[in-house]
Amino acid sequence: MARVTRDDVARVAGTSTAVVSYVINDGPRPVAAATRARVLAAVEELGYRPNRVAQAMARRRTNLIGMVVPDARQPFFAGLAHMVEQAAAERGRLLLIGNSDYADEREAHYIRAFLGMQVDGLILVTQDPAVPGVAGFDVGGDGTPVVLLHHRAETAGGVAVVADDEGGAAAVVRHLLGHGHTEVHCFGGTFALSPADPVSGRTAGWATALAEAGVSEDGLLAPAPFDRVRAHAEALKLLARPDRPSAVFCATDDQAIGLLRAADDLGIRVPEELAVAGFDDIAEAVIAGPALTTVATAQDDMARAAVDLVLGGAAERVTGARTFPARLVLRRSCGCPKPS
């Protein structure tokens, strides 16, 4: 069946296509009530459906926001994307989400695709602002607002919404040391991440807290994958060592959950024999065994700020990082008493 066009509606209604457009778009010119009724009757009779995408692109405003995340299967990124989607919906926008799978070229693919769709703005949870996915071409060079979320901007004109990763990590490591541990291992830190990556900030916070206590970090950093399944395999190796740690700070809650499972597999009691803390305060942290001490970030506020920044005019946008606080959430895994 041939697609019904605006010309078909105009012919049945006995008017011009311009008048049909005014009725469908509610302007910009007024239409007499009788004429409007004829156009709407023709629309109903013919089953006409306007091509909203074409209309939006013609207006250079699609009411779409593009968002790229490393892996929406991970609870942290799934939750963050959900909050961005809610904030966008409150502002009358739809959110398009692409998963980069931590691959530079896949990230670049989604950025190009979203820019080609003429999205109103881009929110990027990129693994590294300096990699080709972001820096290899002129992202936002056509005037499309671009905001980094969760990662810091590396360029002078970059805009980012981030948490106080370093301060939050330092706080939780100080807390673990306060339980009497002579050292705290860092699980999930890495030797190869960009300084803009939040995990780099968390590792730096861990190192700062150790330095304050006069503890050397040598030999205490154990890199691990970000997903809990592969982190579990690395945690088995860490906890099977004859000099296994008595306290571990994990760079993410997913890694901490993998480590908690490894401790259970090896018969290591938490927190009696091993104190564990994470970062992110994902929903599963409450039901981990035992409940996970962690660091919570203002994800909802961060999501709203990112959406506001991509939708705001140039005058409202500020360069650099807008940093939100992080707070310590105490539960059983660190050795604190069970809440009454």
N, C-alpha and C positions, 0 to 999 in steps of 0.2 A: 504494500500500500504506500502511495506517495505521501511524503511528509506535508502536512498542512502548513502553509506559509501565511505571513502577514498579508500578502496580496489577496489570498483566498478570503481572509476575514473581511478585508476592505470591500471586496466584490460583493459578498453576501450582505454586508451591512449597508452597502450603497454609500460608502464614504472613501476618503483617501487613506493611504497607508500611514500618513503622518498622524491623522486623527486616531487611528488604531493604536499607534505608538503612545500618544498622549493618554489614552484610556488605560492601556496596560501598565504604563509607568507612572500613572497618576501625575501627569504633567509633562513638560513644563508649562503648557498652555491649557486653560480651562476648556472643557467640552460640555455642550448643552446636555441636559439630563436625558432628553429623548434620544439624542445621538449616542450618548454613552450606553443607554439601554440596548440600542440596536447592536452596538459593537459587542457588548457582553453576551447578548443572545447568540450572535454569530460565533463567538469564541466557544460557547457551550455546545452549539449545534455541530460545529466542525471538530471539536475536541482539540483545539489549538493549544499548544504548550510553548511558551516563549523560550528561546535559547538564552537562558540566563548567563551562561558562561560567555557567549559571544557579546552579550550586552555589557557584561562587566568588563571584559577586555577592551571593548570600545570606549568605555568610560575611564579606562586605566585604573579601575578599582574593582577587585574581584571579591573582596570580603573574605579572602583566604590568607591564612598565616602558615608558612612552612616551618616544620621543626624536624631537625635531624638529631637522633640519639644514637649512642653506640650499640645498645642492645635492649630493646623494650621487654625482653624476657626477664631481665634482672629486675627484681622488685623495686629497687631505688629508682631506676629510670622509668619504669611503668608508672609509679606513683607520681613522679615529677611531670611526666607527659599528661597524666590525667588532670593534674592541677592546672597546667597550662591550658588544656582543652576547656576546662571549666571557666577560667579567666577569659579566654577568647570568646566563649559562648555568651558570657555576660556582656560583652561588647559587640555582639552581633556578628562575630566572625566564626568561620569554620577552620579547624586545624587539620593540616595534612602532615602525616608523620612518616619519616623514612628511617630505616635502621641501617647504620653504616657497617655494623659488625666489626668495628674497630679497623676497617680497611679504608685507606686514604682514597682510593679510586672510587669506591662505592659511595663514600661521603661526597666526593666531587660530583658524582652522577646525580645524587639527589639535590644538591645545591643548584646545579645547572637546570634540572627538571623543574624545580620550584620557581626559579627565576624566569624560566620560559613560560610558566603559567601566570606570570605577572602577579605573584602573591603580594599582599600589602606589606609584608615584612618577613624576615627570617629569624628564627631562634635556633641557635646552633649549640648543641652539647658535643663539641668537637674534642677529640682526644689530644689535639695539639694545634693551636691556632697558626703555627708556622709551617705545617705540612702542606703538600700540594692541594689537598682537599679544600683548604681555605685560602691559602696564599698564592696558589698557582694560577689564579685568574682573578679578575677584578670583581670580587663578590660585592654586590651592592653598588657597583660603579654606575649603574643606571639610576641611582637614587633610592633603590630599595633599602629600607632600614634593616640593619643586621645587628643582632645582639647575641653575645655569647652568654650562655647560662651554665653555671657550675664550673666553668673554666675561665681563667683570667685572660684578658686581651694582652697581646704582645706588641701591638703597635700603638703609637702615640695617639692615634685617632680612634682606637678601638673602644667599644662599649661592652661592658660585662656586668653580670649580676652574679655575685659569688657569696659563699659563706666564709666565716672566719675559721678556715680549716686548721691553720697553724695554732691558733689560740685554743680551739676546742681540743685538739690532740694533746697539747701541752697540759691542759687541765686534767684530762682523764689519766695521763701518765703520772702526773703528780699525785693523783688520787691512789693509783696502784702502789706507788712508792710509799705513800702514807700508810698502807697496810703492813709495812715492814719488809717488803721485798727489797733485796739489795740490788737487783737489776730488773729491767723490763725489756723483753724482746719485742721487736716489731715484726708482725707477720702480715705480708701483703704489701709492704713497701717495695720499691723497685729501684734498680740502679739506672734505668734507661728512660724514665719519663721526662717530659718537658717540664721546666719550672712552672709553667702555667697550669699544669694538671693539679687538681685538688689533692691527689694522693701525695704529690711532692710536698705540698704544704703540710699535710698531716705527718709525713715522715720528718719534716723539719721541726714540727712542734714536738714530736717524740724526742728528737735529738736535743732540743732546747731544754726540755724538762730533765733529761738525764744529765746534761752539762751542769744545770743548776744544782743537782744533787751530787756532783762530783763523780758521776758514773761514766765510764767510757762506753761508747756505742760499738766499739770494735767487736765483730763477730755476733752481734745481736740482731742484725737485719736479715730477714728471710723473705726474699721475693716470692710472690705467689700469684696465680691467675685470679681474676676478679669474680668468677662464678664459683658458687659453693661446691659444686661437684669436683672440679679440678683442684680447688683449694683444699678440699678434704684429702686428696692424694698427697699433696705437699705437706699438709699438717701431720699426716701419719709419719712421714720421714722426720719432721722436726721433733715430734713427741716421742719417737722411738730412740732418740739419741741418749746415750748414757748420761750426758750432762743436760738433760731436758730442762727447759725453763720452768720457773715457778709462777711467772706472770707474763702475759702476752697482751700487747695492744695490737689489734687488727685494724688495718686501714679502712676496711668496710665491714658492715654487718654480715654481708654474704660470706666473706672470708671467715669471720668469726663463727658463723653457724657451721661452716665446713670444719673448723678446728674443734668446735664443741663435739661434733659427731665423731671426729677422730679420737678425742679423749675418751669418749664413751666406748668406742671400739677397743681401745687399749686398756680399759679398766682404770683410767685416771679420774679421780673424783674432782669435780668442779663445784665449789671453789676450794675445797679442803686441801687438795694437792696442786691445783692449778687455778690461778686467777685469770679471767679473760674479760676483755673489754673491746667494744667495736666502735663504729662510727657510722652514722646516718639515721639511726632509730627507725628502721623499717618496721612494718606492722608485725612481722614474725619475731622481732626481738623480744616481744612480751611473752611469747609462748615457747621460746627456745628453752632447752633443758640444760641448766636452769635459765631463768629469765636473764636477758643479756644487759649488762651495764654498757652504756653507749653514749654517743654525743648526738643530740638532736639539732637540726638546722631548720631555719624558718622557710621551709620549702614552699608553703602556700604564699607567703609574702614575696618570696623570690619569683615565683611564677607570675604573680600579678604585676610585679615590677617589670619583668621582661616583656610582658604583653603591652603594658603601658608605654614602654620605651619604643617598641617597634611601631606602635600606632600613633605616638605623639609626633608633633612636627619637629623640624630640625632645631627650633628654638628651645624645645623642652629636653632635647637629648644632651647628655653630658658624656664626655669622653672619660676613659679610665674605668676602674672597677667600683661598683656600688656594693659594699660589703655588708652582709647581714650577720647578726651574732649567732654563735653556737652555744648550746648549754649542755651541761653534764646531766645525764639521766642515770641515777643509781638503782641497780637491781641486784640480784643475788650472785651473778657470775663473778663479781669482783671480790666477794667475801663480805659484803655488807649484810647486816641482819635482814631477814625477810620482813617486809613491811607488815605492820599489824593491821 
